Amino acid sequence: MMISPNVASGSGGAGDSAGGGDSSEESAGTGDSGVKSKSMANRHGQGGSIVYASFEDGNTDREMVCKLCKTVVRFHTTSNLWSHLKRKHRSYHNEVKLASSRPTQESFNPRPFKRRRMDTDVKRKGYELYHCLVWKSYPFSDVEVRPGIVDPLVRMFMGETMAPPSRITMTKWLNEDVEEITSKIRYYFGGVDSIYLSGDSWSAKRSMFGLMAHFPTSTYGNVTLLLGVIPKDKHDATGIRDLVRAKLKEFGLCNRTEDELWVYPKVRGFTSDTTAVMPKFVGKLSGVQWIPCACHVLNLIAKKGVQSSLVLNELLKKCSGIVSVINGSSVKKKEFMAKLHELKPEIKHLTLKGMVETRFNTHLLMIRSMLPARLAFEALNYRVSSREWTLLEGLVPLLQPIESLSRRLEGAKYPTMSLVYPMMTVLIETINAHEPTERELKLVRGGMMKVVQSKWKQFYRPMPVEMKLTPVILDPQVRASRLYPKISTTARQQTDIRLCEASIRRSLPEPQSSSDQSSHILHPRLDRDDPFDLGLSMSVQESLSGDLLTTYLSECESDPPKVNARGHRESSDEWYRRHPKLDPLAKLYRTYSFCPAAACSVKRLWSKAKLLNIDVRTNTKDENFSSLLFLRYNEAVLKKLGIHSRFLDVFANDQAYTF
């Protein structure tokens, strides 16, 4: 039996299977049922499915009668109707299915929201809705139209008549935007001389590795750009190297030589934490210098120092438990705040900070929040003795300088590498100058000094002199501050400075002098066994008095960076613009100074990733999650650099939506 073509248009063709009735009655009945099934389709939002042609209207809106066997079928969607045909009339079911697959059938009306082509206005509205979903972290499934439901967000952008793009369309736009922006960033990197990288792992809900690029620009200073968030399945050094290499290849930052060796001509350094796998991973990147995260080193200094005293370590844990009990109970918190307002009415508001084991600054924040409320803790009998309060007060001066240094070094919009060497020197001096009276505090001070010396010897001393001292010497802000004299107090420091100055002179253009002197100036003999002997004759050293470095040193003394009325000192870039004759030094300064001293930018990235990885996105693919994070983090930076896509061009005129 072959199905009649009229079935597709709702005009019968089931007389043989029904086994009764003449053809005229079937045709008439089928015609009526065709009208009813069409209205039923519209009433239930089914778009005129072909299966309705095989049924006629029942007694209620949820019942239909099979034309073949006169069986009453209860339904909500077409699934029950198709199931009935499949169970009772399998051959007929197969023929109807075959007819429904033909797009030329008149009864097959596609859903109005699945347009093959959208007009310009609908596209623009769809792009705006897509931008909102990316920026506000809404899932794409929110725009799916359900029967009788219109999402307020969809109504805001699309109005009452326009159909929103589907989730598949938005995912396609997402991938196209990432590909387009990646190609433009790759072209932009062609004009950048040096790039520094930073990276960190995240394993809260997904195992991923974040990779960022840092490079200077003549207009916007230091730029931090997210290259990608890479799903990580291997946690060893080789696995991370392969992931990073593939991502760098996308942006044209690595290539393979004829000897089958991978080189990274523009990548100068990689900043990461000091876990064991990171130095090994960076060591597998040919020609890339590993730079330890200064904030992570400071964290280790504070953490190991506090752990040197078992009494203080247990005291901090006890205080953390007290704070957790108060913050975790609304009754106890109200009781505590009432007692605090009774004993100290001048304190209008107080937030007790909890302690996080992996962040040393939370130790200090917890102590600072508890000290003003000491009377309230004692009145409520929280069992903190007077000696323990004395220990907490004495711990603040030891942790305070570390917190100040970490806040200064975690910046991403200004150079920080020029601050590491002098600030570490100041930290050692500050810890040495502090002389506590309590035995436990002396243990903490001794433990901190021991860790400072060991970490400096382990991480920073092996670094090339050019990497750690060139930013310091060529930063006019540092030279004008009180920090610079502190880095040349020991013989080793003076030796490092002389070696770095000689390296800077080698990097500068050749001065106008005799050929013999020029050869010595450009290629001095640096003897590491006798570092004070630079291999320069007196005549050559005298000729250096007229070079750019000497001119720079004299300009720093005669014309230091200016301070405006608000007390802000002008940046080093602004100072170099006022001295155009020092352009070669300015270029060298930008090459080294914009290396990030800490990997805090990647840490802040995970804070945004946490907002994206919400409960309704648990099934999002890692590739789509990485694309969403890439667009959201880089939006402001890409606008500054003039890199646009359809996603960004919608808001190119600074149009903004408030919610």
C-alpha positions in Angstrom: 0.0 0.0 0.0 1.3 3.4 -1.0 0.2 6.5 0.9 -1.8 9.0 -1.2 -0.1 12.4 -1.7 -3.3 14.0 -0.4 -2.4 12.7 3.1 0.3 15.3 3.2 -2.2 18.1 2.5 -4.7 16.7 5.0 -7.2 15.2 2.4 -7.6 11.5 3.4 -6.2 8.4 1.8 -6.8 6.0 4.6 -9.9 4.2 3.4 -8.3 0.8 2.6 -6.7 0.5 6.0 -9.9 1.6 7.8 -11.8 -1.2 6.1 -15.1 0.6 5.6 -16.9 3.7 4.3 -17.0 5.0 0.7 -14.5 7.4 -0.7 -16.8 10.4 -0.7 -17.5 10.1 3.0 -13.8 9.7 3.7 -13.0 12.7 1.6 -15.5 14.8 3.3 -14.6 13.6 6.7 -11.0 14.1 6.0 -11.5 17.6 4.7 -13.3 18.5 8.0 -10.6 16.9 10.1 -8.0 18.7 8.1 -9.5 22.0 9.1 -9.8 20.9 12.7 -6.3 19.5 12.9 -4.9 22.7 11.5 -6.7 24.7 14.2 -5.6 22.1 16.7 -2.0 22.5 15.5 -2.2 26.3 15.9 -3.8 25.9 19.3 -1.0 23.6 20.6 1.9 25.4 18.8 2.8 22.4 16.6 3.1 24.2 13.3 0.7 22.0 11.3 2.3 18.6 11.7 1.4 16.0 9.0 0.3 13.5 11.6 -2.9 15.5 12.2 -4.2 14.4 8.8 -4.6 10.9 10.1 -6.8 11.9 13.0 -10.0 13.8 13.5 -11.2 16.0 16.3 -12.3 14.3 19.5 -14.7 15.3 22.3 -12.2 17.4 24.1 -9.1 19.5 23.2 -6.8 16.7 24.5 -8.4 13.9 22.5 -8.3 12.9 18.8 -9.8 9.9 17.0 -7.7 7.8 14.6 -9.3 7.6 11.1 -8.0 4.1 10.6 -9.2 2.3 13.7 -11.5 4.9 15.3 -9.4 4.7 18.5 -9.6 7.7 20.9 -6.0 8.9 21.6 -5.3 11.4 24.4 -2.4 13.7 23.5 -0.5 16.8 24.6 2.0 16.9 21.8 2.3 14.9 18.5 4.4 12.2 20.2 1.4 10.2 21.4 -0.2 10.4 17.9 3.0 9.2 16.2 3.3 6.4 18.8 -0.3 5.2 18.1 0.4 5.0 14.3 3.7 3.2 15.0 2.1 0.6 17.2 -1.2 0.0 15.4 -0.4 0.8 11.8 3.3 0.4 11.3 3.4 0.3 7.5 1.1 3.4 7.2 3.3 5.1 9.9 6.4 4.6 7.8 4.7 6.0 4.7 3.6 9.1 6.6 7.1 9.6 8.0 8.5 9.4 4.5 6.0 12.0 3.3 6.7 14.3 6.2 10.4 14.3 5.3 9.7 16.0 1.9 10.1 19.7 2.3 7.9 20.4 -0.8 4.8 19.0 0.8 2.3 21.8 1.2 1.2 20.7 4.7 4.8 20.9 6.0 5.0 24.4 7.4 8.3 25.0 9.1 8.5 26.8 12.5 8.5 30.5 12.0 11.5 31.0 14.2 13.8 28.9 12.1 14.5 31.4 9.3 17.0 30.6 6.7 17.9 34.2 6.2 17.2 37.2 8.5 16.8 40.8 7.4 19.1 43.5 8.6 17.0 44.8 11.4 16.4 41.4 12.9 20.1 40.6 12.6 21.1 43.7 14.5 18.6 43.1 17.2 19.8 39.5 17.4 23.4 40.7 17.7 22.5 43.0 20.5 20.7 40.2 22.4 23.7 38.0 21.8 26.0 40.7 23.2 23.8 41.0 26.3 23.9 37.2 26.9 27.7 37.2 26.6 28.2 40.2 28.9 25.6 39.3 31.5 26.5 35.6 31.7 23.0 34.4 30.7 22.8 31.0 29.0 21.8 30.9 25.4 19.0 28.6 26.2 17.1 31.6 27.8 16.1 32.8 24.4 14.4 29.6 23.4 10.7 30.4 22.9 8.4 28.1 24.8 4.6 27.9 24.2 2.9 30.8 25.9 6.1 32.2 27.4 8.0 35.3 26.2 11.2 36.0 28.0 11.5 39.7 29.2 15.0 39.9 27.9 13.9 38.7 24.4 11.0 41.2 24.4 13.4 44.0 25.3 15.6 43.4 22.3 13.4 41.7 19.7 10.0 43.3 20.5 6.7 41.4 20.3 7.0 40.3 16.7 10.6 39.5 15.9 11.7 36.0 16.6 15.1 35.6 18.4 17.9 33.7 17.0 18.2 30.1 18.1 20.8 28.7 20.5 22.6 27.0 17.6 22.8 30.3 15.7 24.2 32.1 18.7 26.8 29.4 19.3 27.8 29.7 15.6 28.1 33.5 16.1 30.3 32.9 19.1 32.7 30.7 17.3 32.8 33.0 14.3 33.6 36.0 16.6 36.5 34.2 18.3 38.0 33.1 15.0 37.7 36.6 13.5 39.2 38.3 16.6 42.0 35.7 16.8 43.0 36.5 13.2 43.0 40.2 13.9 45.1 39.8 17.1 47.5 37.7 15.2 47.9 40.5 12.6 48.3 43.0 15.4 51.1 40.9 17.1 53.1 41.3 13.8 54.0 44.8 14.9 54.9 44.0 18.5 58.5 43.5 19.3 58.4 41.7 22.6 55.6 39.9 24.5 55.5 38.5 28.0 53.2 35.7 29.1 51.6 34.7 32.4 49.6 31.6 33.2 47.9 29.7 35.9 45.7 26.6 36.4 42.1 26.5 37.6 40.5 23.3 38.9 37.4 24.5 40.8 34.8 23.0 38.6 36.7 22.6 35.3 40.3 21.8 34.8 41.7 24.6 32.7 44.8 26.6 32.1 44.6 30.4 31.5 47.2 32.1 29.2 47.6 35.9 29.1 49.9 38.2 27.0 51.4 41.4 28.3 53.0 43.9 25.9 53.5 47.7 25.8 51.8 50.1 23.4 52.8 53.7 22.6 49.3 55.0 23.5 47.7 52.8 26.2 50.8 51.7 28.2 50.8 48.2 29.4 48.1 46.0 27.8 46.9 42.6 29.2 45.2 40.4 26.7 43.7 37.0 27.4 44.9 34.6 24.7 42.7 31.7 25.8 41.5 29.4 28.5 42.6 25.9 27.5 40.9 22.7 28.8 43.6 20.8 30.5 43.6 17.0 30.6 47.3 16.5 31.4 48.9 18.1 34.5 52.6 17.4 33.8 55.1 19.8 32.3 55.0 18.2 28.8 51.2 18.2 28.6 51.0 21.9 29.6 53.7 22.8 27.1 51.8 21.1 24.3 48.6 23.0 25.2 50.4 26.4 25.4 52.3 25.7 22.2 49.1 25.0 20.3 47.5 28.2 21.6 50.6 30.3 20.8 50.7 28.9 17.3 47.1 30.2 16.7 48.4 33.7 17.4 51.6 33.4 15.4 53.9 33.5 18.4 55.8 30.3 17.7 57.0 28.5 14.7 59.1 25.4 13.8 62.5 25.7 12.3 64.1 23.5 9.6 65.7 21.5 12.4 62.2 20.6 13.7 62.7 22.9 16.8 60.0 25.1 18.1 61.1 28.7 18.7 59.3 31.7 20.3 61.0 34.7 18.8 58.8 37.4 20.4 58.1 35.7 23.8 60.7 36.9 26.3 59.4 35.6 29.6 56.7 33.6 31.3 55.4 34.6 34.8 53.8 31.9 37.0 53.6 30.7 40.5 56.4 28.7 42.0 54.8 25.2 42.0 57.2 22.5 40.9 55.6 21.9 37.5 55.7 25.5 36.2 59.5 26.0 36.1 59.8 22.6 34.4 57.1 23.6 31.8 58.7 27.0 31.0 62.1 25.3 30.8 60.7 23.3 27.8 59.9 26.6 25.9 63.1 27.3 24.1 64.5 30.8 24.8 61.8 31.8 27.3 62.8 33.0 30.8 60.8 31.8 33.7 59.8 34.6 36.2 58.5 33.7 39.6 55.3 35.4 40.7 56.4 37.9 43.3 53.0 37.9 45.1 53.2 34.1 45.4 56.7 34.4 46.9 55.4 37.0 49.4 52.5 34.6 50.3 55.1 31.8 51.0 57.1 34.2 53.2 54.1 35.1 55.3 52.7 31.6 55.5 56.0 29.9 56.4 56.8 32.6 58.9 53.5 32.2 60.8 53.9 28.4 60.7 57.2 28.8 62.5 55.3 29.4 65.7 52.9 26.6 66.6 51.2 28.8 69.2 50.4 31.6 66.7 49.4 29.1 64.1 46.8 27.5 66.5 45.7 31.0 67.6 44.9 32.0 64.1 42.9 28.8 63.6 41.0 29.5 66.8 40.2 33.0 65.7 39.1 31.8 62.3 36.7 29.4 64.0 35.2 32.1 66.2 34.7 34.4 63.2 33.0 31.5 61.3 30.6 30.8 64.2 29.6 34.4 64.4 29.2 34.9 60.6 27.4 31.6 60.2 24.6 32.3 62.7 22.3 35.3 62.4 21.4 35.1 66.1 25.0 35.2 67.3 25.8 38.0 64.8 23.0 40.2 66.1 24.1 39.5 69.6 27.7 40.4 68.8 26.8 43.6 67.0 24.4 44.7 69.8 27.2 44.2 72.4 29.7 46.0 70.2 27.4 49.0 69.7 26.8 49.0 73.5 30.5 49.0 74.4 31.8 51.0 71.4 29.1 53.2 70.0 31.6 55.0 67.7 31.8 51.9 65.6 28.8 52.1 63.3 29.6 49.1 61.1 32.1 46.2 61.4 32.5 43.2 59.1 34.4 40.3 60.5 36.7 38.9 57.8 37.3 35.1 57.6 40.6 33.5 57.0 41.6 31.6 53.8 44.6 29.3 54.2 46.0 29.9 50.7 45.9 33.7 51.0 48.1 35.3 53.6 46.4 38.8 53.4 43.2 37.3 54.8 45.2 36.5 58.0 45.9 40.2 58.4 42.4 41.3 57.4 40.9 38.9 60.0 43.2 40.3 62.8 42.4 43.9 61.8 38.7 43.3 61.9 38.9 41.6 65.3 41.1 44.1 67.2 38.6 47.0 67.3 35.9 44.5 68.7 38.1 43.1 71.5 35.8 44.3 74.3 32.8 42.6 72.6 34.7 39.3 72.3 35.7 39.5 75.9 32.2 40.4 77.1 30.7 37.5 75.2 33.3 35.1 76.6 34.8 33.9 73.4 37.9 32.7 75.3 40.7 34.8 73.8 43.2 35.6 76.6 44.9 38.9 77.0 48.3 37.4 76.0 46.7 36.1 72.8 45.4 39.6 72.0 48.9 40.9 72.6 50.3 38.3 70.1 47.7 39.3 67.5 48.6 43.0 67.9 52.3 42.2 67.6 51.7 40.1 64.4 50.3 43.1 62.5 53.6 45.0 62.0 55.2 41.8 60.7 52.5 41.1 58.1 51.8 44.8 57.2 54.8 45.4 54.9 54.2 42.1 53.0 50.6 43.2 52.3 51.7 46.6 51.1 54.2 45.1 48.7 51.8 42.6 47.3 49.2 45.3 46.6 51.8 47.3 44.8 53.1 44.4 42.7 49.7 42.9 41.7 48.9 45.8 39.4 48.4 45.2 35.7 48.2 48.7 34.2 51.6 49.9 35.2 55.1 48.4 35.2 55.9 46.2 38.2 59.1 44.4 37.3 61.1 47.5 38.2 59.7 47.3 41.8 60.6 43.7 42.6 64.4 44.1 43.3 64.2 47.3 45.4 61.0 46.3 47.3 62.5 42.9 48.3 65.5 44.8 49.6 63.2 47.1 51.6 61.3 44.1 52.9 64.5 42.5 54.3 65.5 45.8 55.9 62.0 46.3 57.4 61.9 42.8 58.9 65.4 43.2 60.3 64.5 46.5 61.9 61.5 45.1 63.7 62.4 43.7 67.1 59.5 42.0 68.9 59.6 41.2 72.6 57.4 38.1 72.6 59.1 34.8 72.0 56.5 33.6 69.5 56.8 36.8 67.5 60.6 36.4 67.4 60.0 32.9 65.9 57.8 34.4 63.2 60.3 37.1 62.4 63.2 34.5 62.2 61.1 32.2 60.0 60.2 35.0 57.7 63.9 36.1 57.3 64.9 32.6 56.6 62.3 32.1 53.9 63.1 35.5 52.3 66.7 34.7 52.0 66.1 31.1 50.7 63.4 32.2 48.1 65.6 35.1 46.9 68.5 32.7 46.5 66.3 30.1 44.8 64.3 32.2 42.4 65.7 35.7 41.8 69.4 35.3 42.1 69.6 32.9 39.1 67.7 35.3 36.9 69.7 37.2 34.3 71.0 40.5 35.5 69.4 42.2 32.5 66.0 40.9 33.3 65.9 42.0 37.0 68.0 45.2 36.9 67.4 46.9 33.6 63.9 47.9 34.5 65.2 49.3 37.8 68.0 51.3 36.3 65.9 52.7 33.4 62.9 53.6 35.5 63.1 57.3 36.3 60.4 56.9 39.0 62.5 54.4 40.9 65.7 56.5 40.6 63.8 59.5 41.9 62.5 57.6 44.9 64.1 56.5 48.1 64.2 52.9 46.9 67.2 53.1 44.5 70.0 53.8 47.0 68.9 50.7 48.9 69.8 48.3 46.1 73.5 49.3 45.9 74.6 48.8 49.5 76.4 45.5 49.2 79.3 44.5 47.0 77.2 41.9 45.1 74.5 44.5 44.4 77.1 47.0 43.1 78.5 44.3 40.9 75.1 43.4 39.5 74.5 47.1 38.7 77.8 47.5 36.9 77.1 44.4 34.8 73.7 45.6 33.9 74.9 49.0 32.9 77.5 47.4 30.7 74.7 45.3 29.1 72.6 48.4 28.5 75.5 50.1 26.8 76.0 47.1 24.5 72.3 47.3 23.5 72.5 51.0 22.6 73.5 52.3 19.2 77.2 52.7 18.6 78.6 56.0 19.9 80.7 58.2 17.7 84.3 57.3 18.5 87.3 55.5 17.1 86.9 52.0 15.7 89.0 50.4 18.4 87.0 52.1 21.2 83.7 51.2 19.5 84.6 47.6 19.4 85.4 47.6 23.1 82.2 49.4 23.9 80.0 47.1 22.0 81.6 43.9 23.1 83.1 44.3 26.6 84.6 41.2 28.3 82.5 40.2 31.2 84.4 38.0 33.5 82.0 36.3 36.0 84.9 35.1 38.2 86.1 38.7 38.6 83.0 40.8 38.0 84.6 44.1 39.0 87.0 43.8 36.0 84.8 44.6 33.0 87.7 44.4 30.6 87.4 48.1 29.7 90.5 50.3 29.5 90.5 53.7 31.1 90.2 55.5 27.8 87.1 53.5 26.8 85.5 54.1 30.3 86.2 57.8 29.8 84.5 57.8 26.4 81.4 56.3 28.0 80.8 59.6 29.8 79.1 61.0 26.7 76.8 58.0 25.9 73.1 57.9 26.3 73.1 56.1 29.6 75.3 58.8 31.2 73.0 61.5 29.8 70.0 59.6 31.2 71.5 59.5 34.7 72.2 63.2 34.6 68.7 64.0 33.4 67.2 61.9 36.2 69.1 64.0 38.8 68.4 67.4 37.2 64.9 66.8 35.9 63.1 64.1 38.0 59.5 63.0 37.3 57.1 65.8 38.1 54.4 65.7 40.8 51.0 67.2 40.0 48.7 69.1 42.3 47.0 65.8 43.4 50.3 64.4 44.5 50.6 61.9 41.6 54.1 61.5 40.1 54.2 61.4 36.3 54.7 58.0 34.7 58.0 56.9 33.2 56.5 56.9 29.7 55.5 60.5 30.2 59.0 61.4 31.4 60.5 59.7 28.4 58.2 61.7 26.1 59.6 64.9 27.5 63.1 63.7 26.7 63.0 62.6 23.0 66.8 62.3 22.8 66.5 59.2 25.1 64.3 57.3 22.7 66.7 54.3 22.4 66.7 54.0 26.2 62.9 54.4 26.2 62.5 51.5 23.8 64.8 49.3 25.9 62.9 50.3 29.0 59.6 49.2 27.5 61.2 45.9 26.4 62.0 44.8 30.0 59.8 46.9 32.3 56.4 45.6 31.1 57.2 42.1 32.2 54.6 41.2 34.8 56.1 40.7 38.2 53.1 38.7 39.4 50.5 36.4 37.8 47.6 38.2 39.5 45.9 39.0 36.2 45.2 35.3 35.7 44.0 35.0 39.2 41.5 37.8 38.6 40.5 35.9 35.4 39.2 33.0 37.5 37.0 35.4 39.5 35.2 36.1 36.2 35.2 32.5 35.2 33.4 31.7 38.5 30.6 34.0 37.5 30.3 32.3 34.1 30.5 28.7 35.5 27.0 29.0 37.1 24.6 26.1 37.7 22.7 26.6 34.5 26.0 26.3 32.5 27.2 23.0 33.9 26.7 21.2 30.6 28.4 23.9 28.5 31.3 22.5 26.5 34.8 23.6 27.5 35.3 25.1 24.0 32.2 27.3 24.3 33.1 28.2 27.9 36.5 29.3 26.8 35.1 31.4 24.0 32.6 33.2 26.3 35.4 34.0 28.7 37.7 35.1 25.9 35.1 37.6 24.6 34.0 38.9 28.0 37.5 39.5 29.4 38.9 41.1 26.3 36.0 43.4 25.4 37.5 46.7 26.8 41.0 45.9 25.6 40.0 45.0 22.1 38.0 48.3 21.8 41.2 50.2 22.7 43.3 48.4 20.2 40.7 48.9 17.5 40.0 45.2 17.0 36.4 44.7 16.3 34.0 41.9 15.2 30.3 41.8 14.7 30.0 41.2 18.4 31.8 44.5 19.2 30.7 46.6 16.2 27.1 46.6 17.5 28.3 48.8 20.4 31.0 50.7 18.5 29.3 54.0 19.1 29.4 53.5 22.9 25.8 52.4 23.1 25.1 50.9 26.5 22.2 49.1 28.0 21.4 49.2 31.7 19.5 46.5 33.5 
